């Protein structure tokens, strides 16, 4: 994931309560990736795992599976 994509995703997570709620309900990493792709971001499971420390502080919840 490019730096620009990551920054755009973080901004979207901060401002989009609907996306946050959907991601909170995600049962696994595959579901989370699908939801973020539906929101217009080109991401992979690897992107989530690689950027976990950067994405994590912007989330108001913790996934047990990531």
C-alpha positions as CSV (number, residue, x, y, z in Angstrom):
1,X,0.0,0.0,0.0
2,X,1.4,3.4,-0.9
3,X,1.8,6.1,1.7
4,X,-0.9,8.1,-0.1
5,X,-3.3,5.2,0.1
6,X,-2.6,4.6,3.7
7,X,-3.1,8.3,4.6
8,X,-6.4,8.3,2.6
9,X,-7.6,5.1,4.4
10,X,-6.7,6.6,7.8
11,X,-8.6,9.8,7.0
12,X,-11.6,7.8,5.8
13,X,-11.6,5.7,9.0
14,X,-11.5,8.8,11.1
15,X,-14.5,10.4,9.3
16,X,-16.7,7.5,8.2
17,X,-18.7,6.1,11.2
18,X,-20.5,3.7,8.8
19,X,-17.2,2.1,7.6
20,X,-16.0,1.9,11.2
21,X,-19.1,0.1,12.3
22,X,-18.8,-2.4,9.4
23,X,-15.1,-3.0,10.2
24,X,-15.9,-3.5,13.9
25,X,-18.3,-6.3,12.8
26,X,-15.8,-7.9,10.5
27,X,-15.4,-11.6,11.5
28,X,-11.9,-11.9,10.0
29,X,-9.2,-10.2,8.0
30,X,-10.7,-11.3,4.7
31,X,-13.9,-9.6,5.6
32,X,-12.1,-6.4,6.6
33,X,-10.1,-6.3,3.4
34,X,-13.3,-6.8,1.4
35,X,-15.0,-3.9,3.2
36,X,-12.1,-1.6,2.6
37,X,-11.9,-2.5,-1.0
38,X,-15.7,-1.8,-1.3
39,X,-14.9,1.6,0.1
40,X,-12.6,2.2,-2.8
41,X,-9.1,1.3,-1.5
42,X,-6.8,-1.1,-3.1
43,X,-5.5,-3.1,-0.2
44,X,-4.5,-6.7,0.7
45,X,-4.2,-8.7,3.8
46,X,-0.5,-8.1,3.7
47,X,-1.2,-4.4,3.7
48,X,-3.2,-4.6,6.9
49,X,-0.6,-6.7,8.6
50,X,2.3,-4.6,7.4
51,X,0.6,-1.4,8.6
52,X,-1.1,-2.7,11.8
53,X,0.9,-0.4,14.0
54,X,-0.1,2.6,11.9
55,X,-3.7,1.7,11.4
56,X,-4.3,0.5,15.0
57,X,-4.2,3.8,16.8
58,X,-6.8,5.2,14.4
59,X,-9.3,2.5,15.3
60,X,-11.5,2.6,18.3
61,X,-11.5,-1.1,18.7
62,X,-9.2,-4.1,18.6
63,X,-9.6,-7.1,16.3
64,X,-8.7,-10.3,18.0
65,X,-7.7,-11.9,14.7
66,X,-5.2,-9.4,13.4
